Amino acid sequence: MKAQVSDYCYMAIDLDGPEFLRDQVAAILRARIESGEYPPRRRIPPEAEFIEEFGVSRPTVRAALAILEDEGRIVTRRGKGRFVAGAES
């Protein structure tokens, strides 16, 4: 059975698993975007919240966010933060 998007929204990070931590964090955040928890053109939580939530380092969170930015799912606005991409991003 294929996992639903919502199944990934609150998965725990597997610190000892074979998948890179950045990829696990990116997958969870991607699922939250796809589920609408983080709606288009809305600001996502700051890095510090993800660091605390997932128990990973700042470089890991930044790498995960860079993946999502490369995919076109989020955009960074200097001095404003990161936002879910949308029609007017």
C-alpha positions, 0 to 999 in steps of 0.5 A: 500500500502506498503511503498518503501525503498526510502519513509523511507530515509528522513522521519522526526523523530516523537518525540511524536510517540509511537516508540522509537527514536532509532528505528526510526533513525535505520529505516531511516539509514537502508533504506538509506543502502538498497537504496544504498545511503550508499554503501557497504564498504563506511564510513557513516556520523559521529554521530554528523551529525545524531544528528543535522539532526534528533535532537536527543541525542548522546545516541539515535544515538549510540543506533540506530547504535548499532542496525544496527551493531547487524544486520550486516549492519554496522561495526565499525573500531576503529579510522576510523569510521563506515562503511556499511558492505560489502563482505570485511568488 
